[in-house]
Amino acid sequence: MRHFFRDVTELAELLDKKLTSSITTRFVLAGGVGFGVIEALLWVGLSFGFNYIVAIVVAFETSVIVNFVLNDSFTFHAEEKGWLLRLGGFEVTTLLARVLNIGVYLSTIASLGPYLGEFAGVVTAFSGNYLMARLVIWRKAI
């Protein structure tokens, strides 16, 4: 697990050197990586026969952790100190977004299918996550 976080941090540093310094752009890029994680794990879960709810919960929580690591190191360049408190805050602030995301997913799965349903949930929850991340979790890093 330690190697995973080191690799993610190295990826974040590489991206930081190549891309704009805009916090919003970096937040969107980190979210894009998280979305890729959700979609990939959702596909794996469904391929292994897990039901839609189990697959999306596992995929979503994994993406939250990946998003936190990227946002902490790449988007907001937070200090190492206090990361556990920030992670806890990030988990709490994403709780409502998670409920909203899963609610949209479940309400659209019949008409859109699991992948587009998840995309609709992600888009719906993005604004609240961004505001809470910027104004609450990483306000000192800005």
N, CA and C atoms as a LAMMPS dump frame, in Angstrom:
ITEM: TIMESTEP
0
ITEM: NUMBER OF ATOMS
426
ITEM: BOX BOUNDS ff ff ff
-5.0000000000000000e+02 5.0000000000000000e+02
-5.0000000000000000e+02 5.0000000000000000e+02
-5.0000000000000000e+02 5.0000000000000000e+02
ITEM: ATOMS id mol type element x y z
1 1 1 N 0.833 -1.188 0
2 1 2 C 0 0 0
3 1 3 C 0.879 1.255 0
4 2 1 N 1.995 1.185 0.698
5 2 2 C 2.898 2.327 0.767
6 2 3 C 3.403 2.699 -0.63
7 3 1 N 3.69 1.672 -1.45
8 3 2 C 4.172 1.918 -2.81
9 3 3 C 3.097 2.579 -3.658
10 4 1 N 1.844 2.184 -3.445
11 4 2 C 0.74 2.793 -4.187
12 4 3 C 0.688 4.292 -3.945
13 5 1 N 0.751 4.711 -2.666
14 5 2 C 0.69 6.132 -2.346
15 5 3 C 1.917 6.867 -2.881
16 6 1 N 3.083 6.224 -2.845
17 6 2 C 4.279 6.846 -3.406
18 6 3 C 4.118 7.043 -4.906
19 7 1 N 3.591 6.014 -5.589
20 7 2 C 3.38 6.108 -7.032
21 7 3 C 2.364 7.192 -7.38
22 8 1 N 1.287 7.278 -6.603
23 8 2 C 0.279 8.308 -6.843
24 8 3 C 0.888 9.689 -6.627
25 9 1 N 1.705 9.838 -5.582
26 9 2 C 2.359 11.119 -5.32
27 9 3 C 3.321 11.479 -6.444
28 10 1 N 4.069 10.505 -6.941
29 10 2 C 4.977 10.771 -8.057
30 10 3 C 4.203 11.177 -9.307
31 11 1 N 3.076 10.525 -9.551
32 11 2 C 2.232 10.906 -10.683
33 11 3 C 1.728 12.337 -10.506
34 12 1 N 1.317 12.674 -9.301
35 12 2 C 0.835 14.026 -9.03
36 12 3 C 1.928 15.054 -9.277
37 13 1 N 3.146 14.768 -8.854
38 13 2 C 4.252 15.699 -9.07
39 13 3 C 4.551 15.87 -10.553
40 14 1 N 4.497 14.791 -11.306
41 14 2 C 4.719 14.865 -12.747
42 14 3 C 3.634 15.702 -13.419
43 15 1 N 2.379 15.439 -13.068
44 15 2 C 1.278 16.211 -13.632
45 15 3 C 1.385 17.689 -13.273
46 16 1 N 1.799 17.963 -12.037
47 16 2 C 1.921 19.34 -11.577
48 16 3 C 2.935 20.117 -12.416
49 17 1 N 3.997 19.471 -12.826
50 17 2 C 5.023 20.139 -13.614
51 17 3 C 4.543 20.415 -15.031
52 18 1 N 3.654 19.584 -15.54
53 18 2 C 3.228 19.673 -16.929
54 18 3 C 1.957 20.503 -17.136
55 19 1 N 1.181 20.7 -16.096
56 19 2 C -0.124 21.329 -16.262
57 19 3 C -0.208 22.679 -15.573
58 20 1 N -1.293 23.34 -15.795
59 20 2 C -1.534 24.668 -15.244
60 20 3 C -1.528 24.659 -13.718
61 21 1 N -1.363 25.819 -13.149
62 21 2 C -1.341 25.928 -11.692
63 21 3 C -2.726 26.204 -11.119
64 22 1 N -3.751 26.203 -11.929
65 22 2 C -5.109 26.471 -11.474
66 22 3 C -5.595 25.364 -10.53
67 23 1 N -6.066 25.768 -9.359
68 23 2 C -6.585 24.805 -8.39
69 23 3 C -7.802 24.081 -8.96
70 24 1 N -8.665 24.811 -9.634
71 24 2 C -9.856 24.193 -10.2
72 24 3 C -9.479 23.141 -11.24
73 25 1 N -8.514 23.467 -12.101
74 25 2 C -8.083 22.51 -13.118
75 25 3 C -7.505 21.263 -12.48
76 26 1 N -6.673 21.445 -11.46
77 26 2 C -6.081 20.284 -10.793
78 26 3 C -7.144 19.453 -10.082
79 27 1 N -8.143 20.122 -9.481
80 27 2 C -9.227 19.412 -8.816
81 27 3 C -10.003 18.572 -9.83
82 28 1 N -10.271 19.151 -10.996
83 28 2 C -10.974 18.418 -12.052
84 28 3 C -10.138 17.236 -12.533
85 29 1 N -8.833 17.44 -12.699
86 29 2 C -7.964 16.339 -13.131
87 29 3 C -7.939 15.216 -12.097
88 30 1 N -7.82 15.582 -10.82
89 30 2 C -7.853 14.563 -9.765
90 30 3 C -9.196 13.84 -9.782
91 31 1 N -10.271 14.592 -9.982
92 31 2 C -11.591 13.98 -10.082
93 31 3 C -11.704 13.059 -11.287
94 32 1 N -11.06 13.437 -12.382
95 32 2 C -11.052 12.582 -13.568
96 32 3 C -10.378 11.249 -13.301
97 33 1 N -9.281 11.297 -12.562
98 33 2 C -8.611 10.05 -12.176
99 33 3 C -9.54 9.231 -11.282
100 34 1 N -10.18 9.909 -10.324
101 34 2 C -11.131 9.217 -9.451
102 34 3 C -12.279 8.602 -10.225
103 35 1 N -12.765 9.319 -11.239
104 35 2 C -13.833 8.785 -12.076
105 35 3 C -13.358 7.535 -12.818
106 36 1 N -12.132 7.572 -13.305
107 36 2 C -11.569 6.391 -13.959
108 36 3 C -11.506 5.206 -13.01
109 37 1 N -11.149 5.479 -11.749
110 37 2 C -11.102 4.422 -10.733
111 37 3 C -12.5 3.855 -10.508
112 38 1 N -13.493 4.735 -10.385
113 38 2 C -14.87 4.275 -10.182
114 38 3 C -15.301 3.377 -11.338
115 39 1 N -15.126 3.865 -12.547
116 39 2 C -15.588 3.113 -13.71
117 39 3 C -14.877 1.768 -13.82
118 40 1 N -13.56 1.766 -13.617
119 40 2 C -12.793 0.517 -13.732
120 40 3 C -13.226 -0.486 -12.667
121 41 1 N -13.338 -0.028 -11.426
122 41 2 C -13.726 -0.95 -10.351
123 41 3 C -15.183 -1.376 -10.464
124 42 1 N -16.034 -0.49 -10.968
125 42 2 C -17.425 -0.877 -11.206
126 42 3 C -17.479 -1.995 -12.251
127 43 1 N -16.716 -1.849 -13.318
128 43 2 C -16.665 -2.874 -14.357
129 43 3 C -16.145 -4.194 -13.784
130 44 1 N -15.066 -4.128 -12.997
131 44 2 C -14.504 -5.342 -12.394
132 44 3 C -15.537 -6.002 -11.475
133 45 1 N -16.15 -5.192 -10.609
134 45 2 C -17.137 -5.743 -9.688
135 45 3 C -18.303 -6.406 -10.391
136 46 1 N -18.834 -5.732 -11.405
137 46 2 C -19.955 -6.308 -12.148
138 46 3 C -19.521 -7.543 -12.938
139 47 1 N -18.297 -7.52 -13.454
140 47 2 C -17.774 -8.672 -14.202
141 47 3 C -17.624 -9.905 -13.315
142 48 1 N -17.327 -9.676 -12.029
143 48 2 C -17.19 -10.79 -11.094
144 48 3 C -18.524 -11.184 -10.46
145 49 1 N -19.601 -10.563 -10.913
146 49 2 C -20.926 -10.973 -10.463
147 49 3 C -21.442 -10.281 -9.221
148 50 1 N -20.759 -9.245 -8.731
149 50 2 C -21.29 -8.504 -7.59
150 50 3 C -22.528 -7.738 -8.036
151 51 1 N -23.465 -7.519 -7.106
152 51 2 C -24.63 -6.738 -7.498
153 51 3 C -24.238 -5.261 -7.636
154 52 1 N -25.133 -4.478 -8.227
155 52 2 C -24.835 -3.078 -8.527
156 52 3 C -24.475 -2.264 -7.283
157 53 1 N -25.148 -2.515 -6.187
158 53 2 C -24.921 -1.719 -4.974
159 53 3 C -23.54 -2.017 -4.386
160 54 1 N -23.2 -3.271 -4.229
161 54 2 C -21.883 -3.632 -3.693
162 54 3 C -20.777 -3.085 -4.596
163 55 1 N -20.94 -3.266 -5.891
164 55 2 C -19.921 -2.808 -6.838
165 55 3 C -19.712 -1.296 -6.754
166 56 1 N -20.794 -0.537 -6.675
167 56 2 C -20.648 0.927 -6.666
168 56 3 C -20.101 1.425 -5.329
169 57 1 N -20.474 0.805 -4.237
170 57 2 C -19.965 1.249 -2.927
171 57 3 C -18.449 1.036 -2.845
172 58 1 N -17.98 -0.124 -3.257
173 58 2 C -16.537 -0.4 -3.24
174 58 3 C -15.807 0.539 -4.192
175 59 1 N -16.339 0.703 -5.388
176 59 2 C -15.708 1.578 -6.377
177 59 3 C -15.673 3.018 -5.896
178 60 1 N -16.762 3.472 -5.313
179 60 2 C -16.832 4.871 -4.878
180 60 3 C -15.872 5.147 -3.732
181 61 1 N -15.838 4.281 -2.722
182 61 2 C -14.948 4.523 -1.575
183 61 3 C -13.484 4.492 -1.998
184 62 1 N -13.133 3.586 -2.879
185 62 2 C -11.754 3.542 -3.379
186 62 3 C -11.415 4.834 -4.104
187 63 1 N -12.338 5.33 -4.902
188 63 2 C -12.081 6.578 -5.631
189 63 3 C -11.967 7.77 -4.685
190 64 1 N -12.702 7.769 -3.578
191 64 2 C -12.595 8.855 -2.598
192 64 3 C -11.181 8.897 -2.019
193 65 1 N -10.635 7.751 -1.693
194 65 2 C -9.286 7.705 -1.132
195 65 3 C -8.254 8.155 -2.169
196 66 1 N -8.4 7.693 -3.404
197 66 2 C -7.486 8.132 -4.467
198 66 3 C -7.615 9.64 -4.673
199 67 1 N -8.846 10.151 -4.689
200 67 2 C -9.051 11.591 -4.835
201 67 3 C -8.414 12.372 -3.697
202 68 1 N -8.547 11.866 -2.483
203 68 2 C -7.939 12.562 -1.355
204 68 3 C -6.428 12.66 -1.531
205 69 1 N -5.789 11.562 -1.868
206 69 2 C -4.328 11.55 -2.025
207 69 3 C -3.91 12.545 -3.112
208 70 1 N -4.604 12.524 -4.241
209 70 2 C -4.271 13.454 -5.324
210 70 3 C -4.536 14.905 -4.93
211 71 1 N -5.677 15.158 -4.306
212 71 2 C -5.98 16.537 -3.914
213 71 3 C -5.031 17.038 -2.84
214 72 1 N -4.674 16.185 -1.916
215 72 2 C -3.784 16.597 -0.838
216 72 3 C -2.392 16.942 -1.368
217 73 1 N -1.881 16.135 -2.297
218 73 2 C -0.506 16.342 -2.771
219 73 3 C -0.439 17.176 -4.045
220 74 1 N -1.384 17.041 -4.945
221 74 2 C -1.31 17.661 -6.261
222 74 3 C -2.129 18.947 -6.348
223 75 1 N -3.363 18.912 -5.891
224 75 2 C -4.244 20.07 -6.051
225 75 3 C -3.918 21.179 -5.066
226 76 1 N -3.819 20.836 -3.791
227 76 2 C -3.667 21.855 -2.757
228 76 3 C -2.276 21.9 -2.127
229 77 1 N -1.4 20.989 -2.487
230 77 2 C -0.028 20.948 -1.953
231 77 3 C -0.006 21.109 -0.43
232 78 1 N -0.818 20.327 0.238
233 78 2 C -0.909 20.42 1.694
234 78 3 C 0.353 19.871 2.344
235 79 1 N 0.616 20.369 3.548
236 79 2 C 1.748 19.859 4.317
237 79 3 C 1.446 18.419 4.742
238 80 1 N 2.52 17.65 4.971
239 80 2 C 2.322 16.267 5.423
240 80 3 C 1.579 16.229 6.75
241 81 1 N 1.883 17.172 7.608
242 81 2 C 1.282 17.212 8.932
243 81 3 C -0.232 17.445 8.834
244 82 1 N -0.979 16.683 9.596
245 82 2 C -2.423 16.856 9.653
246 82 3 C -3.197 16.129 8.56
247 83 1 N -2.533 15.244 7.825
248 83 2 C -3.213 14.577 6.714
249 83 3 C -4.355 13.677 7.178
250 84 1 N -4.203 13.068 8.351
251 84 2 C -5.254 12.179 8.84
252 84 3 C -6.515 12.974 9.172
253 85 1 N -6.353 14.15 9.743
254 85 2 C -7.487 15.02 10.036
255 85 3 C -8.153 15.479 8.732
256 86 1 N -7.335 15.821 7.732
257 86 2 C -7.894 16.213 6.431
258 86 3 C -8.631 15.048 5.779
259 87 1 N -8.059 13.842 5.881
260 87 2 C -8.731 12.669 5.323
261 87 3 C -10.082 12.466 5.999
262 88 1 N -10.105 12.585 7.314
263 88 2 C -11.371 12.453 8.035
264 88 3 C -12.375 13.515 7.603
265 89 1 N -11.906 14.743 7.47
266 89 2 C -12.78 15.818 7.002
267 89 3 C -13.278 15.577 5.59
268 90 1 N -12.383 15.068 4.736
269 90 2 C -12.766 14.78 3.359
270 90 3 C -13.817 13.684 3.317
271 91 1 N -13.652 12.664 4.142
272 91 2 C -14.652 11.592 4.209
273 91 3 C -16.01 12.131 4.673
274 92 1 N -15.98 13.002 5.691
275 92 2 C -17.236 13.558 6.198
276 92 3 C -17.91 14.431 5.144
277 93 1 N -17.138 15.299 4.491
278 93 2 C -17.748 16.198 3.503
279 93 3 C -18.211 15.463 2.254
280 94 1 N -17.637 14.312 1.983
281 94 2 C -18.099 13.556 0.817
282 94 3 C -19.285 12.656 1.159
283 95 1 N -19.64 12.584 2.43
284 95 2 C -20.764 11.727 2.819
285 95 3 C -22.046 12.131 2.092
286 96 1 N -22.377 13.408 2.128
287 96 2 C -23.592 13.851 1.436
288 96 3 C -23.46 13.671 -0.072
289 97 1 N -22.284 13.963 -0.592
290 97 2 C -22.069 13.769 -2.025
291 97 3 C -22.173 12.298 -2.383
292 98 1 N -21.688 11.432 -1.514
293 98 2 C -21.768 9.99 -1.744
294 98 3 C -23.227 9.538 -1.79
295 99 1 N -24.025 10.021 -0.836
296 99 2 C -25.445 9.671 -0.806
297 99 3 C -26.13 10.193 -2.075
298 100 1 N -25.822 11.426 -2.448
299 100 2 C -26.38 12.005 -3.661
300 100 3 C -25.94 11.205 -4.884
301 101 1 N -24.67 10.878 -4.938
302 101 2 C -24.126 10.116 -6.064
303 101 3 C -24.831 8.777 -6.206
304 102 1 N -24.937 8.035 -5.13
305 102 2 C -25.567 6.714 -5.173
306 102 3 C -27.059 6.843 -5.471
307 103 1 N -27.706 7.891 -4.921
308 103 2 C -29.122 8.115 -5.211
309 103 3 C -29.367 8.372 -6.692
310 104 1 N -28.537 9.207 -7.288
311 104 2 C -28.665 9.475 -8.72
312 104 3 C -28.374 8.2 -9.507
313 105 1 N -27.34 7.481 -9.101
314 105 2 C -26.982 6.209 -9.756
315 105 3 C -28.166 5.245 -9.756
316 106 1 N -28.762 5.038 -8.582
317 106 2 C -29.863 4.08 -8.472
318 106 3 C -31.106 4.561 -9.225
319 107 1 N -31.324 5.869 -9.243
320 107 2 C -32.515 6.375 -9.926
321 107 3 C -32.356 6.436 -11.443
322 108 1 N -31.128 6.341 -11.94
323 108 2 C -30.917 6.425 -13.387
324 108 3 C -30.432 5.113 -13.995
325 109 1 N -30.148 4.113 -13.176
326 109 2 C -29.563 2.871 -13.693
327 109 3 C -30.496 2.18 -14.698
328 110 1 N -31.793 2.228 -14.469
329 110 2 C -32.726 1.561 -15.386
330 110 3 C -32.75 2.246 -16.749
331 111 1 N -32.659 3.567 -16.755
332 111 2 C -32.739 4.282 -18.025
333 111 3 C -31.376 4.508 -18.682
334 112 1 N -30.332 4.689 -17.881
335 112 2 C -29.007 5.01 -18.431
336 112 3 C -28.022 3.848 -18.398
337 113 1 N -28.281 2.846 -17.557
338 113 2 C -27.312 1.768 -17.362
339 113 3 C -26.345 2.141 -16.252
340 114 1 N -25.536 1.192 -15.784
341 114 2 C -24.685 1.444 -14.618
342 114 3 C -23.584 2.473 -14.865
343 115 1 N -22.997 2.528 -16.041
344 115 2 C -21.856 3.41 -16.268
345 115 3 C -22.297 4.861 -16.452
346 116 1 N -23.302 5.095 -17.266
347 116 2 C -23.805 6.458 -17.415
348 116 3 C -24.526 6.92 -16.15
349 117 1 N -25.15 5.973 -15.451
350 117 2 C -25.778 6.311 -14.172
351 117 3 C -24.753 6.807 -13.172
352 118 1 N -23.611 6.149 -13.129
353 118 2 C -22.526 6.595 -12.247
354 118 3 C -21.997 7.953 -12.688
355 119 1 N -21.863 8.16 -13.995
356 119 2 C -21.399 9.446 -14.506
357 119 3 C -22.354 10.566 -14.09
358 120 1 N -23.65 10.326 -14.195
359 120 2 C -24.636 11.322 -13.777
360 120 3 C -24.493 11.637 -12.288
361 121 1 N -24.232 10.623 -11.483
362 121 2 C -24.029 10.833 -10.046
363 121 3 C -22.786 11.645 -9.757
364 122 1 N -21.715 11.368 -10.471
365 122 2 C -20.459 12.104 -10.284
366 122 3 C -20.637 13.578 -10.639
367 123 1 N -21.261 13.839 -11.766
368 123 2 C -21.467 15.221 -12.203
369 123 3 C -22.326 15.976 -11.196
370 124 1 N -23.361 15.331 -10.692
371 124 2 C -24.253 15.961 -9.727
372 124 3 C -23.534 16.317 -8.429
373 125 1 N -22.653 15.44 -7.971
374 125 2 C -21.985 15.638 -6.677
375 125 3 C -20.736 16.522 -6.749
376 126 1 N -20.231 16.815 -7.932
377 126 2 C -18.963 17.53 -8.08
378 126 3 C -18.954 18.91 -7.419
379 127 1 N -19.96 19.72 -7.661
380 127 2 C -19.954 21.103 -7.164
381 127 3 C -19.846 21.182 -5.647
382 128 1 N -20.64 20.389 -4.971
383 128 2 C -20.582 20.396 -3.506
384 128 3 C -19.236 19.936 -2.983
385 129 1 N -18.681 18.903 -3.593
386 129 2 C -17.362 18.424 -3.179
387 129 3 C -16.298 19.495 -3.368
388 130 1 N -16.337 20.173 -4.504
389 130 2 C -15.332 21.198 -4.782
390 130 3 C -15.415 22.342 -3.764
391 131 1 N -16.606 22.821 -3.52
392 131 2 C -16.757 23.926 -2.564
393 131 3 C -16.306 23.529 -1.16
394 132 1 N -16.7 22.362 -0.715
395 132 2 C -16.301 21.918 0.621
396 132 3 C -14.792 21.694 0.696
397 133 1 N -14.212 21.121 -0.346
398 133 2 C -12.765 20.894 -0.346
399 133 3 C -12.022 22.209 -0.28
400 134 1 N -12.439 23.146 -1.073
401 134 2 C -11.724 24.428 -1.154
402 134 3 C -11.961 25.303 0.07
403 135 1 N -13.179 25.328 0.573
404 135 2 C -13.516 26.243 1.664
405 135 3 C -13.349 25.652 3.058
406 136 1 N -13.333 24.323 3.17
407 136 2 C -13.268 23.703 4.499
408 136 3 C -12.001 22.864 4.673
409 137 1 N -11.822 21.855 3.853
410 137 2 C -10.742 20.884 4.066
411 137 3 C -9.371 21.491 3.845
412 138 1 N -9.178 22.185 2.741
413 138 2 C -7.863 22.721 2.405
414 138 3 C -7.825 24.25 2.409
415 139 1 N -8.627 24.89 3.225
416 139 2 C -8.674 26.363 3.233
417 139 3 C -7.322 26.964 3.61
418 140 1 N -6.54 26.299 4.455
419 140 2 C -5.245 26.823 4.87
420 140 3 C -4.187 26.633 3.788
421 141 1 N -4.404 25.697 2.879
422 141 2 C -3.412 25.407 1.839
423 141 3 C -3.521 26.366 0.664
424 142 1 N -4.593 27.121 0.585
425 142 2 C -4.804 28.015 -0.571
426 142 3 C -4.029 29.3 -0.395
